[in-house]
Amino acid sequence: MKTIQPESSNLIDGKAIADAVNRETATRVADIGKQYGATPGLAVILVGDNPASKVYVNTKVKKCAELGIYSEKIVLPKETSQPELLDVIHKLNCNPTIHGILVQSPPPPQIDEAEVVKAVAPDKDVDCFHPQNVGRMLLGDLTGFLPCTPSGVLQLLQRSGIETAGKNAVVLGRSNIVGKPMMALLSAKGVDATVTMCHSRTKNLADFTKKADIIVAAIGKPEFLRGDMVKKGVVVIDVGINRVEAPDAPKGYRLVGDVAFDEVAPKASKITPVPGGVGPMTIAMLMRNTVLAFEASFKR
C-alpha cells in the first residue's frame, strides 16, 4: 500500500487516494477478465426522482464504466410499491451477471428501507448494510464486505501513514451508516485504536474531543467541530457534507463539512477537506466491494 503525500503539509487528499484505490480495482477487473472471461457486475436501483440521488447514481454508473465494471441502472417510478421493489431485488439476487446490488437512499416514504436492506442477498450486499454482513464485521471478520464510507476513512488513515494503534479516537455521530461501523473498524484488531463514540446526548462533548488523537466527524451539523474543541496535532476526518446559504456563491450555497475547517486546520496534523476528502473514497470502496463480491462468487 503506497502512502500518498498531498501538496499541502497537513491536507489528506481523498481524491488522490481514491484514484490509487481505483487503479488497483481496475487492475483486478482486467485480471478477472483474463482469468475468468467475465466481468464484475453492479446493479444500482433508484426509486423516484430525487435530484441528489440521481447525481449519486450517475456518478456510480460512470465510475463503473471507467474501471471496466458492468453496471445496470434501474430507475423506478416514485409510486413504486414495496412488493414491486422487492420483486426487482429478488430478480437481481438470482441474476448471475450481477454481483453487487445497491438501492439508493433515501427511498420514497412508502418504502420500508429496513426491509429493503434485508431483501438484498448478503453475498451481493456491497453497501454492507445487511445484518449478516454487519454482524460479521462486529465480530471482527474484516475479510468480507465493509461499509463503504467507514472503510474509506480507514484507507485514508492508513495510506496517509497515520498511526492508529493505541491512539484515542473519537467518533462524532452514531448512525448505522457511518458512526457505529466506524467505531467497530477503528477498534478492530490490527487497527487497535481506543474509541469513544459521542452523539447528541453526550454531555460535555468537548471534554472528549480535546483529548482525541483522531476525530471522525459524522454528526450531520455544519461546522460543528470548532477550533477550541481540539488539541494541537489532532488528525481530523470530516465525513459531513452540508449545504449552507452563500448569496455570493454562483449556486447560492457552498458545501461545508461537520468541521469548521478554517479554525481546526491550523491545529491539525492531518485533516480532510470538504469536498475532496471522504467523498471520493466512498465510491472507490463500493467499486472494490463489487470486485470482492465477484471473486467470492467463484469460491462458493
Secondary structure as UniProt FT lines:
FT   TURN            9..10
FT   HELIX           14..36
FT   STRAND          41..47
FT   HELIX           51..67
FT   STRAND          70..76
FT   TURN            78..79
FT   HELIX           82..93
FT   TURN            96..97
FT   STRAND          100..103
FT   TURN            109..110
FT   HELIX           113..119
FT   HELIX           122..124
FT   TURN            126..127
FT   HELIX           131..138
FT   TURN            139..140
FT   HELIX           148..159
FT   TURN            160..161
FT   TURN            165..166
FT   STRAND          168..172
FT   TURN            176..178
FT   HELIX           179..187
FT   TURN            189..191
FT   STRAND          194..198
FT   TURN            200..201
FT   TURN            203..204
FT   HELIX           205..209
FT   TURN            210..211
FT   STRAND          214..217
FT   TURN            222..223
FT   HELIX           227..229
FT   TURN            232..233
FT   STRAND          234..238
FT   STRAND          242..245
FT   TURN            247..248
FT   TURN            250..251
FT   STRAND          253..256
FT   HELIX           261..264
FT   HELIX           265..267
FT   STRAND          268..271
FT   HELIX           279..297
FT   TURN            298..299
//
